[in-house]
């Protein structure tokens, strides 16, 4: 009788533990999905803003206009390339 009662109590604890694990797993999953969709919407917003790409006149690498350096001879990816090209 007492053994049966103890067994039932253990089963209840096991059920609680499993339930807690399931809830924890669902919460973790939900958070991951939320974070992913947030990152995706951020990326989509960034993709929406038009970014002009310019070509470095020295190494022909394409760089965003914001990061590129302007010179009378054209666009450059870095100051080093701009100076090298202008000294030639
Ligand atoms: Zn370059």
PDB file of the backbone (N, CA, C, O) and the ligand in Angstrom, with CONECT records:
HET     ZN  A 101       1
ATOM      1  N   UNK A   1       0.832  -1.204   0.000  1.00  0.00           N
ATOM      2  CA  UNK A   1       0.000   0.000   0.000  1.00  0.00           C
ATOM      3  C   UNK A   1       0.870   1.259   0.000  1.00  0.00           C
ATOM      4  O   UNK A   1       0.707   2.156  -0.827  1.00  0.00           O
ATOM      5  N   UNK A   2       1.819   1.291   0.980  1.00  0.00           N
ATOM      6  CA  UNK A   2       2.672   2.458   1.075  1.00  0.00           C
ATOM      7  C   UNK A   2       3.581   2.543  -0.152  1.00  0.00           C
ATOM      8  O   UNK A   2       3.888   3.629  -0.644  1.00  0.00           O
ATOM      9  N   UNK A   3       4.009   1.358  -0.638  1.00  0.00           N
ATOM     10  CA  UNK A   3       4.876   1.317  -1.824  1.00  0.00           C
ATOM     11  C   UNK A   3       4.134   1.878  -3.048  1.00  0.00           C
ATOM     12  O   UNK A   3       4.681   2.647  -3.838  1.00  0.00           O
ATOM     13  N   UNK A   4       2.865   1.458  -3.168  1.00  0.00           N
ATOM     14  CA  UNK A   4       2.040   1.909  -4.286  1.00  0.00           C
ATOM     15  C   UNK A   4       1.874   3.431  -4.246  1.00  0.00           C
ATOM     16  O   UNK A   4       1.913   4.098  -5.280  1.00  0.00           O
ATOM     17  N   UNK A   5       1.689   3.967  -3.032  1.00  0.00           N
ATOM     18  CA  UNK A   5       1.486   5.405  -2.853  1.00  0.00           C
ATOM     19  C   UNK A   5       2.745   6.174  -3.265  1.00  0.00           C
ATOM     20  O   UNK A   5       2.680   7.193  -3.953  1.00  0.00           O
ATOM     21  N   UNK A   6       3.916   5.640  -2.811  1.00  0.00           N
ATOM     22  CA  UNK A   6       5.191   6.296  -3.131  1.00  0.00           C
ATOM     23  C   UNK A   6       5.413   6.301  -4.636  1.00  0.00           C
ATOM     24  O   UNK A   6       5.866   7.284  -5.221  1.00  0.00           O
ATOM     25  N   UNK A   7       5.069   5.141  -5.254  1.00  0.00           N
ATOM     26  CA  UNK A   7       5.247   5.039  -6.709  1.00  0.00           C
ATOM     27  C   UNK A   7       4.401   6.061  -7.426  1.00  0.00           C
ATOM     28  O   UNK A   7       4.853   6.683  -8.388  1.00  0.00           O
ATOM     29  N   UNK A   8       3.175   6.242  -6.969  1.00  0.00           N
ATOM     30  CA  UNK A   8       2.284   7.219  -7.583  1.00  0.00           C
ATOM     31  C   UNK A   8       2.826   8.622  -7.454  1.00  0.00           C
ATOM     32  O   UNK A   8       2.711   9.429  -8.376  1.00  0.00           O
ATOM     33  N   UNK A   9       3.412   8.911  -6.316  1.00  0.00           N
ATOM     34  CA  UNK A   9       3.970  10.241  -6.087  1.00  0.00           C
ATOM     35  C   UNK A   9       5.142  10.482  -7.042  1.00  0.00           C
ATOM     36  O   UNK A   9       5.277  11.565  -7.611  1.00  0.00           O
ATOM     37  N   UNK A  10       5.994   9.453  -7.213  1.00  0.00           N
ATOM     38  CA  UNK A  10       7.136   9.585  -8.112  1.00  0.00           C
ATOM     39  C   UNK A  10       6.656   9.831  -9.533  1.00  0.00           C
ATOM     40  O   UNK A  10       7.214  10.652 -10.261  1.00  0.00           O
ATOM     41  N   UNK A  11       5.606   9.100  -9.917  1.00  0.00           N
ATOM     42  CA  UNK A  11       5.048   9.273 -11.258  1.00  0.00           C
ATOM     43  C   UNK A  11       4.569  10.719 -11.453  1.00  0.00           C
ATOM     44  O   UNK A  11       4.747  11.312 -12.518  1.00  0.00           O
ATOM     45  N   UNK A  12       3.966  11.260 -10.411  1.00  0.00           N
ATOM     46  CA  UNK A  12       3.486  12.641 -10.492  1.00  0.00           C
ATOM     47  C   UNK A  12       4.639  13.611 -10.653  1.00  0.00           C
ATOM     48  O   UNK A  12       4.550  14.565 -11.425  1.00  0.00           O
ATOM     49  N   UNK A  13       5.722  13.371  -9.925  1.00  0.00           N
ATOM     50  CA  UNK A  13       6.903  14.224 -10.023  1.00  0.00           C
ATOM     51  C   UNK A  13       7.510  14.133 -11.412  1.00  0.00           C
ATOM     52  O   UNK A  13       7.925  15.133 -11.998  1.00  0.00           O
ATOM     53  N   UNK A  14       7.552  12.885 -11.933  1.00  0.00           N
ATOM     54  CA  UNK A  14       8.091  12.675 -13.281  1.00  0.00           C
ATOM     55  C   UNK A  14       7.272  13.450 -14.310  1.00  0.00           C
ATOM     56  O   UNK A  14       7.808  14.082 -15.220  1.00  0.00           O
ATOM     57  N   UNK A  15       5.952  13.375 -14.133  1.00  0.00           N
ATOM     58  CA  UNK A  15       5.065  14.086 -15.070  1.00  0.00           C
ATOM     59  C   UNK A  15       5.321  15.591 -15.012  1.00  0.00           C
ATOM     60  O   UNK A  15       5.358  16.276 -16.033  1.00  0.00           O
ATOM     61  N   UNK A  16       5.500  16.087 -13.769  1.00  0.00           N
ATOM     62  CA  UNK A  16       5.768  17.513 -13.585  1.00  0.00           C
ATOM     63  C   UNK A  16       7.081  17.898 -14.265  1.00  0.00           C
ATOM     64  O   UNK A  16       7.181  18.930 -14.929  1.00  0.00           O
ATOM     65  N   UNK A  17       8.090  17.032 -14.078  1.00  0.00           N
ATOM     66  CA  UNK A  17       9.416  17.282 -14.642  1.00  0.00           C
ATOM     67  C   UNK A  17       9.346  17.316 -16.169  1.00  0.00           C
ATOM     68  O   UNK A  17       9.916  18.195 -16.816  1.00  0.00           O
ATOM     69  N   UNK A  18       8.632  16.333 -16.726  1.00  0.00           N
ATOM     70  CA  UNK A  18       8.482  16.263 -18.183  1.00  0.00           C
ATOM     71  C   UNK A  18       7.750  17.491 -18.696  1.00  0.00           C
ATOM     72  O   UNK A  18       8.120  18.075 -19.714  1.00  0.00           O
ATOM     73  N   UNK A  19       6.691  17.878 -17.965  1.00  0.00           N
ATOM     74  CA  UNK A  19       5.912  19.051 -18.352  1.00  0.00           C
ATOM     75  C   UNK A  19       6.789  20.296 -18.327  1.00  0.00           C
ATOM     76  O   UNK A  19       6.732  21.123 -19.237  1.00  0.00           O
ATOM     77  N   UNK A  20       7.610  20.426 -17.266  1.00  0.00           N
ATOM     78  CA  UNK A  20       8.505  21.569 -17.133  1.00  0.00           C
ATOM     79  C   UNK A  20       9.498  21.595 -18.290  1.00  0.00           C
ATOM     80  O   UNK A  20       9.795  22.653 -18.846  1.00  0.00           O
ATOM     81  N   UNK A  21      10.009  20.411 -18.645  1.00  0.00           N
ATOM     82  CA  UNK A  21      10.969  20.313 -19.751  1.00  0.00           C
ATOM     83  C   UNK A  21      10.321  20.725 -21.067  1.00  0.00           C
ATOM     84  O   UNK A  21      10.911  21.444 -21.873  1.00  0.00           O
ATOM     85  N   UNK A  22       9.087  20.250 -21.265  1.00  0.00           N
ATOM     86  CA  UNK A  22       8.366  20.575 -22.503  1.00  0.00           C
ATOM     87  C   UNK A  22       8.121  22.079 -22.593  1.00  0.00           C
ATOM     88  O   UNK A  22       8.311  22.690 -23.644  1.00  0.00           O
ATOM     89  N   UNK A  23       7.698  22.664 -21.477  1.00  0.00           N
ATOM     90  CA  UNK A  23       7.441  24.111 -21.450  1.00  0.00           C
ATOM     91  C   UNK A  23       8.730  24.871 -21.734  1.00  0.00           C
ATOM     92  O   UNK A  23       8.741  25.835 -22.500  1.00  0.00           O
ATOM     93  N   UNK A  24       9.811  24.426 -21.109  1.00  0.00           N
ATOM     94  CA  UNK A  24      11.111  25.079 -21.300  1.00  0.00           C
ATOM     95  C   UNK A  24      11.551  24.986 -22.763  1.00  0.00           C
ATOM     96  O   UNK A  24      12.036  25.954 -23.349  1.00  0.00           O
ATOM     97  N   UNK A  25      11.366  23.785 -23.335  1.00  0.00           N
ATOM     98  CA  UNK A  25      11.760  23.572 -24.738  1.00  0.00           C
ATOM     99  C   UNK A  25      10.940  24.467 -25.666  1.00  0.00           C
ATOM    100  O   UNK A  25      11.469  25.069 -26.600  1.00  0.00           O
ATOM    101  N   UNK A  26       9.636  24.541 -25.391  1.00  0.00           N
ATOM    102  CA  UNK A  26       8.757  25.371 -26.227  1.00  0.00           C
ATOM    103  C   UNK A  26       9.140  26.839 -26.116  1.00  0.00           C
ATOM    104  O   UNK A  26       9.156  27.561 -27.113  1.00  0.00           O
ATOM    105  N   UNK A  27       9.449  27.278 -24.898  1.00  0.00           N
ATOM    106  CA  UNK A  27       9.845  28.672 -24.684  1.00  0.00           C
ATOM    107  C   UNK A  27      11.126  28.984 -25.446  1.00  0.00           C
ATOM    108  O   UNK A  27      11.243  30.024 -26.094  1.00  0.00           O
ATOM    109  N   UNK A  28      12.088  28.061 -25.357  1.00  0.00           N
ATOM    110  CA  UNK A  28      13.369  28.250 -26.051  1.00  0.00           C
ATOM    111  C   UNK A  28      13.152  28.321 -27.559  1.00  0.00           C
ATOM    112  O   UNK A  28      13.717  29.170 -28.248  1.00  0.00           O
ATOM    113  N   UNK A  29      12.317  27.408 -28.052  1.00  0.00           N
ATOM    114  CA  UNK A  29      12.016  27.356 -29.482  1.00  0.00           C
ATOM    115  C   UNK A  29      11.342  28.645 -29.933  1.00  0.00           C
ATOM    116  O   UNK A  29      11.687  29.223 -30.963  1.00  0.00           O
ATOM    117  N   UNK A  30      10.364  29.082 -29.128  1.00  0.00           N
ATOM    118  CA  UNK A  30       9.602  30.290 -29.455  1.00  0.00           C
ATOM    119  C   UNK A  30      10.527  31.497 -29.500  1.00  0.00           C
ATOM    120  O   UNK A  30      10.423  32.340 -30.391  1.00  0.00           O
ATOM    121  N   UNK A  31      11.442  31.571 -28.519  1.00  0.00           N
ATOM    122  CA  UNK A  31      12.373  32.695 -28.477  1.00  0.00           C
ATOM    123  C   UNK A  31      13.275  32.688 -29.705  1.00  0.00           C
ATOM    124  O   UNK A  31      13.580  33.732 -30.283  1.00  0.00           O
ATOM    125  N   UNK A  32      13.699  31.468 -30.093  1.00  0.00           N
ATOM    126  CA  UNK A  32      14.588  31.343 -31.252  1.00  0.00           C
ATOM    127  C   UNK A  32      13.876  31.803 -32.516  1.00  0.00           C
ATOM    128  O   UNK A  32      14.442  32.528 -33.335  1.00  0.00           O
ATOM    129  N   UNK A  33      12.624  31.371 -32.662  1.00  0.00           N
ATOM    130  CA  UNK A  33      11.838  31.744 -33.855  1.00  0.00           C
ATOM    131  C   UNK A  33      11.634  33.256 -33.881  1.00  0.00           C
ATOM    132  O   UNK A  33      11.735  33.886 -34.933  1.00  0.00           O
ATOM    133  N   UNK A  34      11.346  33.831 -32.711  1.00  0.00           N
ATOM    134  CA  UNK A  34      11.133  35.269 -32.609  1.00  0.00           C
ATOM    135  C   UNK A  34      12.404  36.023 -33.008  1.00  0.00           C
ATOM    136  O   UNK A  34      12.355  36.986 -33.774  1.00  0.00           O
ATOM    137  N   UNK A  35      13.530  35.575 -32.480  1.00  0.00           N
ATOM    138  CA  UNK A  35      14.809  36.237 -32.773  1.00  0.00           C
ATOM    139  C   UNK A  35      15.119  36.141 -34.260  1.00  0.00           C
ATOM    140  O   UNK A  35      15.612  37.090 -34.868  1.00  0.00           O
ATOM    141  N   UNK A  36      14.819  34.968 -34.840  1.00  0.00           N
ATOM    142  CA  UNK A  36      15.093  34.756 -36.267  1.00  0.00           C
ATOM    143  C   UNK A  36      14.245  35.682 -37.127  1.00  0.00           C
ATOM    144  O   UNK A  36      14.744  36.300 -38.067  1.00  0.00           O
ATOM    145  N   UNK A  37      12.950  35.776 -36.797  1.00  0.00           N
ATOM    146  CA  UNK A  37      12.061  36.622 -37.599  1.00  0.00           C
ATOM    147  C   UNK A  37      12.430  38.084 -37.430  1.00  0.00           C
ATOM    148  O   UNK A  37      12.299  38.865 -38.372  1.00  0.00           O
ATOM    149  N   UNK A  38      12.888  38.469 -36.250  1.00  0.00           N
ATOM    150  CA  UNK A  38      13.310  39.847 -36.012  1.00  0.00           C
ATOM    151  C   UNK A  38      14.537  40.160 -36.861  1.00  0.00           C
ATOM    152  O   UNK A  38      14.635  41.225 -37.471  1.00  0.00           O
ATOM    153  N   UNK A  39      15.470  39.210 -36.888  1.00  0.00           N
ATOM    154  CA  UNK A  39      16.682  39.401 -37.685  1.00  0.00           C
ATOM    155  C   UNK A  39      16.321  39.479 -39.162  1.00  0.00           C
ATOM    156  O   UNK A  39      16.897  40.267 -39.913  1.00  0.00           O
ATOM    157  N   UNK A  40      15.353  38.647 -39.574  1.00  0.00           N
ATOM    158  CA  UNK A  40      14.950  38.622 -40.978  1.00  0.00           C
ATOM    159  C   UNK A  40      14.325  39.958 -41.378  1.00  0.00           C
ATOM    160  O   UNK A  40      14.622  40.491 -42.447  1.00  0.00           O
ATOM    161  N   UNK A  41      13.453  40.501 -40.510  1.00  0.00           N
ATOM    162  CA  UNK A  41      12.793  41.765 -40.851  1.00  0.00           C
ATOM    163  C   UNK A  41      13.815  42.889 -40.886  1.00  0.00           C
ATOM    164  O   UNK A  41      13.693  43.812 -41.692  1.00  0.00           O
ATOM    165  N   UNK A  42      14.829  42.822 -40.014  1.00  0.00           N
ATOM    166  CA  UNK A  42      15.887  43.828 -40.020  1.00  0.00           C
ATOM    167  C   UNK A  42      16.642  43.759 -41.337  1.00  0.00           C
ATOM    168  O   UNK A  42      16.932  44.780 -41.960  1.00  0.00           O
ATOM    169  N   UNK A  43      16.959  42.515 -41.755  1.00  0.00           N
ATOM    170  CA  UNK A  43      17.691  42.317 -42.999  1.00  0.00           C
ATOM    171  C   UNK A  43      16.871  42.827 -44.186  1.00  0.00           C
ATOM    172  O   UNK A  43      17.405  43.428 -45.119  1.00  0.00           O
ATOM    173  N   UNK A  44      15.548  42.568 -44.127  1.00  0.00           N
ATOM    174  CA  UNK A  44      14.675  42.985 -45.226  1.00  0.00           C
ATOM    175  C   UNK A  44      14.647  44.500 -45.321  1.00  0.00           C
ATOM    176  O   UNK A  44      14.648  45.063 -46.415  1.00  0.00           O
ATOM    177  N   UNK A  45      14.623  45.160 -44.160  1.00  0.00           N
ATOM    178  CA  UNK A  45      14.618  46.613 -44.154  1.00  0.00           C
ATOM    179  C   UNK A  45      15.908  47.140 -44.776  1.00  0.00           C
ATOM    180  O   UNK A  45      15.896  48.100 -45.547  1.00  0.00           O
ATOM    181  N   UNK A  46      17.019  46.495 -44.426  1.00  0.00           N
ATOM    182  CA  UNK A  46      18.298  46.924 -44.960  1.00  0.00           C
ATOM    183  C   UNK A  46      18.333  46.727 -46.475  1.00  0.00           C
ATOM    184  O   UNK A  46      18.905  47.532 -47.210  1.00  0.00           O
ATOM    185  N   UNK A  47      17.709  45.636 -46.922  1.00  0.00           N
ATOM    186  CA  UNK A  47      17.700  45.336 -48.352  1.00  0.00           C
ATOM    187  C   UNK A  47      16.835  46.351 -49.098  1.00  0.00           C
ATOM    188  O   UNK A  47      17.071  46.643 -50.271  1.00  0.00           O
ATOM    189  N   UNK A  48      15.833  46.879 -48.402  1.00  0.00           N
ATOM    190  CA  UNK A  48      14.941  47.844 -49.033  1.00  0.00           C
ATOM    191  C   UNK A  48      15.644  49.164 -49.331  1.00  0.00           C
ATOM    192  O   UNK A  48      15.381  49.798 -50.353  1.00  0.00           O
ATOM    193  N   UNK A  49      16.541  49.575 -48.431  1.00  0.00           N
ATOM    194  CA  UNK A  49      17.241  50.831 -48.651  1.00  0.00           C
ATOM    195  C   UNK A  49      18.251  50.635 -49.774  1.00  0.00           C
ATOM    196  O   UNK A  49      19.143  49.793 -49.674  1.00  0.00           O
ATOM    197  N   UNK A  50      18.110  51.413 -50.838  1.00  0.00           N
ATOM    198  CA  UNK A  50      19.002  51.222 -51.977  1.00  0.00           C
ATOM    199  C   UNK A  50      20.436  51.605 -51.625  1.00  0.00           C
ATOM    200  O   UNK A  50      20.699  52.655 -51.039  1.00  0.00           O
ATOM    201  N   UNK A  51      21.337  50.730 -51.999  1.00  0.00           N
ATOM    202  CA  UNK A  51      22.740  50.970 -51.695  1.00  0.00           C
ATOM    203  C   UNK A  51      23.506  51.020 -53.010  1.00  0.00           C
ATOM    204  O   UNK A  51      23.588  50.024 -53.730  1.00  0.00           O
ATOM    205  N   UNK A  52      24.051  52.158 -53.310  1.00  0.00           N
ATOM    206  CA  UNK A  52      24.779  52.309 -54.559  1.00  0.00           C
ATOM    207  C   UNK A  52      26.166  51.695 -54.411  1.00  0.00           C
ATOM    208  O   UNK A  52      26.912  52.013 -53.485  1.00  0.00           O
ATOM    209  N   UNK A  53      26.485  50.822 -55.334  1.00  0.00           N
ATOM    210  CA  UNK A  53      27.797  50.192 -55.321  1.00  0.00           C
ATOM    211  C   UNK A  53      28.689  50.903 -56.334  1.00  0.00           C
ATOM    212  O   UNK A  53      28.283  51.182 -57.462  1.00  0.00           O
ATOM    213  N   UNK A  54      29.901  51.182 -55.904  1.00  0.00           N
ATOM    214  CA  UNK A  54      30.856  51.819 -56.805  1.00  0.00           C
ATOM    215  C   UNK A  54      32.086  50.923 -56.925  1.00  0.00           C
ATOM    216  O   UNK A  54      32.373  50.110 -56.046  1.00  0.00           O
ATOM    217  N   UNK A  55      32.788  51.088 -58.008  1.00  0.00           N
ATOM    218  CA  UNK A  55      33.943  50.226 -58.270  1.00  0.00           C
ATOM    219  C   UNK A  55      35.223  50.993 -57.947  1.00  0.00           C
ATOM    220  O   UNK A  55      35.393  52.142 -58.353  1.00  0.00           O
ATOM    221  N   UNK A  56      36.107  50.346 -57.220  1.00  0.00           N
ATOM    222  CA  UNK A  56      37.402  50.940 -56.916  1.00  0.00           C
ATOM    223  C   UNK A  56      38.193  51.053 -58.209  1.00  0.00           C
ATOM    224  O   UNK A  56      38.344  50.072 -58.936  1.00  0.00           O
ATOM    225  N   UNK A  57      38.695  52.241 -58.495  1.00  0.00           N
ATOM    226  CA  UNK A  57      39.419  52.461 -59.744  1.00  0.00           C
ATOM    227  C   UNK A  57      40.781  51.768 -59.734  1.00  0.00           C
ATOM    228  O   UNK A  57      41.423  51.637 -60.776  1.00  0.00           O
ATOM    229  N   UNK A  58      41.210  51.336 -58.581  1.00  0.00           N
ATOM    230  CA  UNK A  58      42.526  50.691 -58.476  1.00  0.00           C
ATOM    231  C   UNK A  58      42.423  49.178 -58.547  1.00  0.00           C
ATOM    232  O   UNK A  58      43.060  48.556 -59.396  1.00  0.00           O
ATOM    233  N   UNK A  59      41.620  48.568 -57.657  1.00  0.00           N
ATOM    234  CA  UNK A  59      41.563  47.101 -57.597  1.00  0.00           C
ATOM    235  C   UNK A  59      40.274  46.549 -58.179  1.00  0.00           C
ATOM    236  O   UNK A  59      40.085  45.333 -58.175  1.00  0.00           O
ATOM    237  N   UNK A  60      39.386  47.387 -58.675  1.00  0.00           N
ATOM    238  CA  UNK A  60      38.132  46.984 -59.333  1.00  0.00           C
ATOM    239  C   UNK A  60      37.165  46.291 -58.381  1.00  0.00           C
ATOM    240  O   UNK A  60      36.241  45.611 -58.826  1.00  0.00           O
ATOM    241  N   UNK A  61      37.364  46.452 -57.104  1.00  0.00           N
ATOM    242  CA  UNK A  61      36.468  45.831 -56.128  1.00  0.00           C
ATOM    243  C   UNK A  61      35.246  46.721 -55.959  1.00  0.00           C
ATOM    244  O   UNK A  61      35.354  47.947 -55.930  1.00  0.00           O
ATOM    245  N   UNK A  62      34.077  46.087 -55.847  1.00  0.00           N
ATOM    246  CA  UNK A  62      32.853  46.853 -55.644  1.00  0.00           C
ATOM    247  C   UNK A  62      32.644  47.133 -54.165  1.00  0.00           C
ATOM    248  O   UNK A  62      32.660  46.219 -53.340  1.00  0.00           O
ATOM    249  N   UNK A  63      32.447  48.398 -53.841  1.00  0.00           N
ATOM    250  CA  UNK A  63      32.220  48.794 -52.454  1.00  0.00           C
ATOM    251  C   UNK A  63      30.999  49.701 -52.392  1.00  0.00           C
ATOM    252  O   UNK A  63      30.728  50.442 -53.337  1.00  0.00           O
ATOM    253  N   UNK A  64      30.259  49.650 -51.287  1.00  0.00           N
ATOM    254  CA  UNK A  64      29.125  50.563 -51.138  1.00  0.00           C
ATOM    255  C   UNK A  64      29.588  52.017 -51.147  1.00  0.00           C
ATOM    256  O   UNK A  64      30.652  52.352 -50.626  1.00  0.00           O
ATOM    257  N   UNK A  65      28.776  52.860 -51.744  1.00  0.00           N
ATOM    258  CA  UNK A  65      29.144  54.264 -51.901  1.00  0.00           C
ATOM    259  C   UNK A  65      29.499  54.914 -50.567  1.00  0.00           C
ATOM    260  O   UNK A  65      30.391  55.758 -50.484  1.00  0.00           O
ATOM    261  N   UNK A  66      28.763  54.490 -49.502  1.00  0.00           N
ATOM    262  CA  UNK A  66      29.002  55.076 -48.178  1.00  0.00           C
ATOM    263  C   UNK A  66      30.413  54.797 -47.684  1.00  0.00           C
ATOM    264  O   UNK A  66      31.020  55.624 -47.005  1.00  0.00           O
ATOM    265  N   UNK A  67      30.935  53.610 -48.037  1.00  0.00           N
ATOM    266  CA  UNK A  67      32.251  53.225 -47.536  1.00  0.00           C
ATOM    267  C   UNK A  67      33.355  53.638 -48.504  1.00  0.00           C
ATOM    268  O   UNK A  67      34.529  53.663 -48.134  1.00  0.00           O
ATOM    269  N   UNK A  68      32.987  53.956 -49.723  1.00  0.00           N
ATOM    270  CA  UNK A  68      33.995  54.270 -50.733  1.00  0.00           C
ATOM    271  C   UNK A  68      34.528  55.692 -50.549  1.00  0.00           C
ATOM    272  O   UNK A  68      33.892  56.540 -49.923  1.00  0.00           O
ATOM    273  N   UNK A  69      35.697  55.922 -51.105  1.00  0.00           N
ATOM    274  CA  UNK A  69      36.313  57.244 -51.029  1.00  0.00           C
ATOM    275  C   UNK A  69      36.263  57.878 -52.401  1.00  0.00           C
ATOM    276  O   UNK A  69      36.592  57.255 -53.410  1.00  0.00           O
ATOM    277  N   UNK A  70      35.848  59.119 -52.414  1.00  0.00           N
ATOM    278  CA  UNK A  70      35.694  59.809 -53.681  1.00  0.00           C
ATOM    279  C   UNK A  70      36.964  60.607 -53.998  1.00  0.00           C
ATOM    280  O   UNK A  70      37.584  61.212 -53.123  1.00  0.00           O
ATOM    281  N   UNK A  71      37.310  60.583 -55.240  1.00  0.00           N
ATOM    282  CA  UNK A  71      38.453  61.381 -55.682  1.00  0.00           C
ATOM    283  C   UNK A  71      38.138  61.885 -57.080  1.00  0.00           C
ATOM    284  O   UNK A  71      37.264  61.323 -57.739  1.00  0.00           O
ATOM    285  N   UNK A  72      38.820  62.930 -57.563  1.00  0.00           N
ATOM    286  CA  UNK A  72      38.523  63.456 -58.905  1.00  0.00           C
ATOM    287  C   UNK A  72      38.645  62.379 -59.979  1.00  0.00           C
ATOM    288  O   UNK A  72      37.996  62.471 -61.021  1.00  0.00           O
ATOM    289  N   UNK A  73      39.460  61.373 -59.740  1.00  0.00           N
ATOM    290  CA  UNK A  73      39.654  60.321 -60.738  1.00  0.00           C
ATOM    291  C   UNK A  73      38.617  59.204 -60.642  1.00  0.00           C
ATOM    292  O   UNK A  73      38.556  58.339 -61.516  1.00  0.00           O
ATOM    293  N   UNK A  74      37.814  59.215 -59.601  1.00  0.00           N
ATOM    294  CA  UNK A  74      36.804  58.172 -59.457  1.00  0.00           C
ATOM    295  C   UNK A  74      36.662  57.718 -58.017  1.00  0.00           C
ATOM    296  O   UNK A  74      36.967  58.459 -57.082  1.00  0.00           O
ATOM    297  N   UNK A  75      36.190  56.481 -57.853  1.00  0.00           N
ATOM    298  CA  UNK A  75      35.939  55.931 -56.527  1.00  0.00           C
ATOM    299  C   UNK A  75      37.043  54.961 -56.132  1.00  0.00           C
ATOM    300  O   UNK A  75      37.646  54.294 -56.974  1.00  0.00           O
ATOM    301  N   UNK A  76      37.289  54.901 -54.828  1.00  0.00           N
ATOM    302  CA  UNK A  76      38.297  53.977 -54.309  1.00  0.00           C
ATOM    303  C   UNK A  76      37.780  53.286 -53.054  1.00  0.00           C
ATOM    304  O   UNK A  76      36.971  53.841 -52.311  1.00  0.00           O
ATOM    305  N   UNK A  77      38.263  52.063 -52.831  1.00  0.00           N
ATOM    306  CA  UNK A  77      37.787  51.286 -51.690  1.00  0.00           C
ATOM    307  C   UNK A  77      38.471  51.720 -50.407  1.00  0.00           C
ATOM    308  O   UNK A  77      37.915  51.542 -49.323  1.00  0.00           O
ATOM    309  N   UNK A  78      39.663  52.285 -50.508  1.00  0.00           N
ATOM    310  CA  UNK A  78      40.369  52.728 -49.310  1.00  0.00           C
ATOM    311  C   UNK A  78      41.335  53.852 -49.681  1.00  0.00           C
ATOM    312  O   UNK A  78      41.650  54.063 -50.852  1.00  0.00           O
ATOM    313  N   UNK A  79      41.792  54.557 -48.666  1.00  0.00           N
ATOM    314  CA  UNK A  79      42.685  55.696 -48.893  1.00  0.00           C
ATOM    315  C   UNK A  79      43.986  55.243 -49.548  1.00  0.00           C
ATOM    316  O   UNK A  79      44.565  55.959 -50.365  1.00  0.00           O
ATOM    317  N   UNK A  80      44.429  54.061 -49.184  1.00  0.00           N
ATOM    318  CA  UNK A  80      45.677  53.527 -49.724  1.00  0.00           C
ATOM    319  C   UNK A  80      45.600  53.419 -51.243  1.00  0.00           C
ATOM    320  O   UNK A  80      46.513  53.833 -51.958  1.00  0.00           O
ATOM    321  N   UNK A  81      44.486  52.851 -51.723  1.00  0.00           N
ATOM    322  CA  UNK A  81      44.326  52.678 -53.169  1.00  0.00           C
ATOM    323  C   UNK A  81      44.168  54.014 -53.875  1.00  0.00           C
ATOM    324  O   UNK A  81      44.661  54.204 -54.986  1.00  0.00           O
ATOM    325  N   UNK A  82      43.479  54.934 -53.221  1.00  0.00           N
ATOM    326  CA  UNK A  82      43.293  56.251 -53.814  1.00  0.00           C
ATOM    327  C   UNK A  82      44.648  56.930 -53.990  1.00  0.00           C
ATOM    328  O   UNK A  82      44.945  57.491 -55.045  1.00  0.00           O
ATOM    329  N   UNK A  83      45.462  56.868 -52.940  1.00  0.00           N
ATOM    330  CA  UNK A  83      46.774  57.525 -52.996  1.00  0.00           C
ATOM    331  C   UNK A  83      47.664  56.833 -54.024  1.00  0.00           C
ATOM    332  O   UNK A  83      48.345  57.498 -54.804  1.00  0.00           O
ATOM    333  N   UNK A  84      47.662  55.495 -54.027  1.00  0.00           N
ATOM    334  CA  UNK A  84      48.501  54.754 -54.965  1.00  0.00           C
ATOM    335  C   UNK A  84      48.144  55.132 -56.393  1.00  0.00           C
ATOM    336  O   UNK A  84      49.017  55.370 -57.228  1.00  0.00           O
ATOM    337  N   UNK A  85      46.842  55.181 -56.658  1.00  0.00           N
ATOM    338  CA  UNK A  85      46.378  55.455 -58.019  1.00  0.00           C
ATOM    339  C   UNK A  85      46.705  56.871 -58.430  1.00  0.00           C
ATOM    340  O   UNK A  85      47.066  57.114 -59.582  1.00  0.00           O
ATOM    341  N   UNK A  86      46.585  57.813 -57.509  1.00  0.00           N
ATOM    342  CA  UNK A  86      46.808  59.211 -57.834  1.00  0.00           C
ATOM    343  C   UNK A  86      48.291  59.538 -57.975  1.00  0.00           C
ATOM    344  O   UNK A  86      48.645  60.527 -58.617  1.00  0.00           O
ATOM    345  N   UNK A  87      49.154  58.730 -57.391  1.00  0.00           N
ATOM    346  CA  UNK A  87      50.590  58.971 -57.495  1.00  0.00           C
ATOM    347  C   UNK A  87      51.177  58.397 -58.770  1.00  0.00           C
ATOM    348  O   UNK A  87      52.263  58.784 -59.203  1.00  0.00           O
ATOM    349  N   UNK A  88      50.443  57.469 -59.365  1.00  0.00           N
ATOM    350  CA  UNK A  88      50.961  56.808 -60.564  1.00  0.00           C
ATOM    351  C   UNK A  88      50.951  57.754 -61.766  1.00  0.00           C
ATOM    352  O   UNK A  88      51.354  57.363 -62.862  1.00  0.00           O
TER     353      UNK A  88
HETATM  354 ZN    ZN A 101      40.804  49.156 -54.043  1.00  0.00          ZN
END
